[in-house]
Each structure stands twice: as C-alpha cells, then as structure tokens.
C-alpha cells in the first residue's frame, strides 16, 4: 500500500473512489485471492498440512463464493459475500477484510517482560497487551513487527523469533496474527504520537506477570497466546515456574 493510503487508513479518513479501487485491487492481489476465488478454496488440501481435527479434509463440505459487496470502510472494512452452501442454498455472510494481517511482539529483557499498556475504548479499560498492529500491504510479518514495536514503544528488536500464527476471529475475519518473540531490544525512534492510541511501556518481572495471568488479570488474547507459546517452545519457563 502507498504511504498516502496507509496514512489515510491509520487516521480513519474516508478514502476517495480512486483510493478505494486501489485498496481493493491490492487486497485481491496480495492477500484475498484465496478467500474470494472458489477454485482456490476448493483445491485439494496439502496432505502434509492435514489437521488432527480434520482427518479427511478432502471430504469436508465448503461454501462456494459468488460475489463480494463492500458495506463499510473506516478503520475496519466489512464486506458482505454472497455464497452457496453445500446444500445448494444461497445466503450472505459478513466478512472482516480490514487488513492483510496483524503482528505482535513479546519482548523479554532479562528477567522482565516489556509490554504495552493502553486504553481500550470498547471495554472502557486500561489493559496490558503487546506492541503490534496491522501490517501494511507489501510488508512481510517480520518487517511489520519491527515497525510496530518501534512505533509503539520506541524499541528496536536485536533479534526476532517467529513464535506462532493464529486467527483471532476465524468466524468473521480473514486475517491472521503473527506473533514474535524478541530476545533483546535497544532504543529506537520515539513512539508515534497519536492521541487516539496512547501506548505506555510496562516493564514487569516475568514471575509477577505470571501471577497476574493466574489471577485472571490478563485479558488480551494475543498476550495470553504469546506467553503460552513462548513456554511451549522453551523460550520462557512454564507459566508459574
């Protein structure tokens, strides 16, 4: 995505008709082709990637995409897809195609974790979460993770380790979240000043964080998954250890 389009989306400015067409074209060509084209959705699955919960994926029925109509564009983009069900019936389904993907970084600095603390309007609370956000078109996950870490906390990762990839809302959203683990950081440029996105750096001893987690004080799913996967991969001790 061009710098102008990216800046417009971050500010929530309505895009012009030409910008909107460019935005849609980029989405279709870079990250939505599989979601929108039935021939790619119906392709035979790769046997090496078969899920343990889907022992016979080739036999599983799928919906067939017919058309897409954009119904809302702001900080989020919502489409209404017309689809054909395995029964032959047609229906519509709302899909979130706001971004190509999102990223987040769990930072370890010695015995501490460096987290983000910010206000989340929908739940009217300040919470602990991870520095991260939406990728821009043309970025790969590591590039986006490094950019978001520096923009939000003013830190540059000396090393980034891929941690996990998951879909936060597979029932409605097409985009995945890529998690990374940073084993060290150094100061970078000052965080971007955005009145609607005030982010504070929170340094918390890992043992204290784990206690907050056990007590149910950690509510952000990305942070919960990142801490769990860091333990699974041996990058951090087991939770509570």
ABEGO torsion letter per residue (X at the ends): XBAAAAAAAAAGBBBBAAAAAAAAAAAAAAAAAAAABAAAAABBBBAAABBAABABAAABBBBBBABBBBABBBABBBBBBBBBBAAGBBBBBBBBAABABBBBBBBBBEABBBBBBBBBAAAGBBBBBBBEEBBBBGBBAAAAAAAAAAAAAGBBBABBBBABBBBABAAABABBBBBBBBABBBBBBBBBBBAABBBBBBBBBAAAAAAAAAAGABABAAAAAAAAAAAAAGABBBBGX
